[in-house]
Amino acid sequence: MIRLLLLAALCAIPASGQEAVEVHRGNIKIRAGGTVSIPDLFRLKAAIEGRAEEIWTTTGVWVNPNQSLGFIVSKEFAALLDARASTEQQVMEERWKPVYQRSRVRCPRDCYILKSFARSQAWIKPQTVLFEAADHLRMAGQVRPEEAHLVRDGMILEYWDVKNPAQHFQARIEHYILAPKAEGERVLPAGTFTMDDAMGPNQFLPPGTDWEGMIVKKTNVLMVPTTALIRFGGDFYLKVSTGITNPDWTEITDIVGAKRKLLIKAGFLEGIRLQPGAGEELREPDSSLGEGPYSE
């Protein structure tokens, strides 16, 4: 069977640059990319004067309101703890709890810990900053101008860290904006979006991370590489597989419906002679014609 490569015929692409592909079912996806940022942050401060105890030192993690990030004990209670060092701290705290209250440090809601300033056993003043945190992370993204018009809110985005492409995450596009095209401007506008709810304790990339991803436009559709298409006027044409042929007509072995439009290249078969006595199959092109657009 001979494959007629229309793209090679019309664009004079050398045979070495050709590639055989098949129509197949799959998902049409749109490329996107961006960064993770912190839209705003807040600080957790000491409520009383005293000494820091059991301070959380891990950063770059999410914590919930039930988790203790540390305690601030009064000077008196700190002195008592030091004097009774042989007694377990938990026992001491239970025994003297009615007298000396300790102040628990915690986030008022789920938060992402950015920095930890305090250290255990350090003396601190009221309103001393202990932690810097964010209640959410912002995922900002951009779509290439040639694809920007295809994106809508609610589409599924599959994304990953540029430096760790093996781990994938999913989110739905929110707050998508297609920039208006300036009058007289020939460059297509890009599309942008910002998502403040895409990342949380169970799924996130650290602030400052560059990410890449694919937005799913359509699923389970028949598809071919765009480079396999030829645009002529307002229509697109695709290469076809052929069967028997003569100088007037060629059998198309693809499933082609009646009234399907075809693009004709004048003189395309000129100089190609039928094999003597065969009457059905074209012979290989003469070497004088070059490699041409035919291959077995």
N, C-alpha and C positions, 0 to 999 in steps of 0.2 A: 504494500500500500504506500502510496506517495502522499506526503503531507505538503499541502500548499501553504506556504508561509507568506501571507499577504503583507505583513509588517516588513519583512525583508525585501519584498518586491518593490514596495512603494518608497521605502526609506533607504534602500541600498545599504543595509547593514550587512557586514561581512558574515559569512557562515560561522566563523569562530566566535561571534558574539551572540549567536542564537542559542536558545534553550528550550527544550521541549517541556511543556507543562500540560496539565489536564484540568478541565473544568471539574470542580468538586464542591461539596457542601461545607460550609463553615460559618464563622462569625465575622461580620464586618466590624473592624475596630479602628478607633481613631487615637492617634498618639497624643499624649499629654505629659507635662512635666512641671515641676515647681519645687518649692521649699516648705519646710515646717518652721513656723515662727511662734512667738509668744505675743498675743495681742495686748495683754496687760498682765501685771503681776501685783502681788500684795506681800506684805511682810508680817510675820508673826513676832510679836514683841512680848517681853517679860511683863507680867501683871504686877509683880511685887519685887522688892529688893531682896536679894538672897544669893544662894549658891545653886548653880545648875547641877542637876543629877540625872544620870542615865540619858544623856542627850543623844539623839539620833544623828548619826554622821553620814549616812548614805544619801547620795543625791542621784537625780536622774530616775526617780521612781515615783509611782503614785501611792498615796496613802488615803485612807478613809477617815471619817470623823471619830471612829472608835479606836483608832491607833494612837498611842501615846508617843509623842516626839521627844519627851523628856519631862522633867519636873523642876520646879523652882522651890527650894525650901528656905525658910526664914533663917536669919543668922542664929537665932536661939536653937532652932532644931538642928542646924548644921553643927553647932558646938556640942549639942547633946550626942549626936551621932558619932562625933570624933572621940568624945570621952568614953563612950560605951562601944568601942570598936570591937570588943570581943563578942558582943551580942549581934546576932544577925539583923541586918537592916530592916528586913520585912517584919520581924518581931517588934523591933523598936517603933516602926511606923504604926503598926496596929495598936501598940500600947499607948503611944502619945498622940494618936490621931485626934482625939477630942480637944487636945490642947494646942497642938501645932498643926495647922492645916498646910498642906503643900499645894502648889499651883501646878496643874497639869497643862502641858503645852500640846495643842492639837490643832488640826485644820478644822474650820467650821463646816467644811464640805469636802468632797473628793478633791484632792489637789495634787499637783505635780511639784515635787521638791526640786528647786533649782540650786539653792545654796544653803549651807549650814554654817552659821557664824559662831555659835556658842560651842563650848566644850565642857564636858563633865568636870566638876570640881572648880569651875571658874566662878568668881564672884561677879555679880552683875547688878546693874541699877534698874529701876523701873523704866519701862519703855525701851529697853535695850533690844535691838533687832536680833532675833535668834535664828529665824529662817526667812528665806525668800522663796515664794511659791507662785504657781499659776493655777487657776481653776479650770483652764482648758488650753489646748494647743490649737493653733490655726494652720490649716492646710491650704496653701495658696497654689493655684495652678494656672497653666496657660495652654491653649490649643493653637496649633499652627494656623496661619491665616487661610490657607487653602482648604482647611477642614473645619474652620470655626463655625460656619453656618449649619453644620450638621449636628451640633451638640445642643442638648436641652437639659433642663433640671430633671432629676430623677433617674438619669441614665447611670448604669453601674460602671464604676471605675475600679479596675484592678491595678494596684500600684505596688511598688517595691523601692527599697533603698538602692540608690545607684551603686553603692559599694557592696551591697549584699542582695543581688538580684534573685537569689534562690528562694527567699521568703516573701510570699505575696500576701497582700491584704486587699480587702474590698470595702468600698463605700459608695454612696449615691451622690451624684453631683448636686450641689446646692449653690444658689446665688450666682448662676451663670450669667455673664454679661458679654454681649457681642458689641464691641466698640463701634460706634457710628463711623461711617466712612466720610471723611472730610470732602467738601466740595472741591472737585478738580483733582483729588488725590487718586492716583492709579494703583497704589499699593492696597491690597486687601487688608481689612482690619482683623486683628487677632481676637480670640475669645479668652476671657479670664473668669476665674471663679475662686471663691473663698469659702471654706467649710470649717465651721467652729465646732461641729458635733461629730466629726468623723473619727476623732481619736479620743481614747479614754484608757482606763486601767487595763483593759483586755486587748487593746490594739492601738499601738502608737509607734511613731518614730521620734527620736529625740529632736529638740529644737535645733535648727541649723542644718538639718539633714536635707540633701538634695534627693528628690525622688523622680521616678519615671513611671509611666503607666499607660494603660490602654482603656479607652472608653468603649463599651460595647454598644454599637449602633443598631445592628440587626443580627439575629441568630438564625442558624440553619438555613442559609440561603445559598443558591448556586453562585459561584464566584470564580473569577479569573483574575490574573494580575493585570493591573491597569495598563502596564506596558505592552500587553498583548493586543490592545485595542487600537484601532485606527479611527480617527475622527475625520469625517468628510461632510462638510456642510453642518447640518444639525444632527447628524446620525453617527452612530458608532458601528464599526465592523470588526468581526473577529475572524481569525484564521479558521480554516475548515479542513477536514480530512476528506480525501478523494478516493474514488474507486476507479472504474474504467473511464477512459477518456478518449476523445478524438479531437480534431482541430476545431470542431463546432461546439461540442458540449462535454461536460465533465460530470460524472456521477459524484454526488456528495453523500458520504456514508454517515455523517452526523445526522441526528434526528432534527430535521429542519422542516418547519411548518410551511405550508403554502403561503405565498405573498410576503415571505420574509425578504427584506431588502438585501441586495448584494452590491458590492462595489466592484466595478469593472476597470481593470487597468488596460488601456488600449495597447495592443501589440505585445502583450505579456508572453504569449506562447510563440511569437514569431521566431523562426529558426530552430524550433524543437520539432524533430521529425519522429513519426511513429516507427516502431520496429518493423522491419519488412515481414509481412505475413502475419503479424500478430493482430493488428487492428484494434487492440484494446488498451495495451499498456504503453505509456510513453517511455522512450529510451532515455538513458542518461543524457544530460545536455552536452553539446559539443564543447570541447575544451576552449574553443574560440569565444564561447559565450561567457567564460568565467565560471565560478562556482555556482552562481545563481541561487534561486530560492527553493531548490528541490533537494530532498534527502530521502533515502530509503526508509 
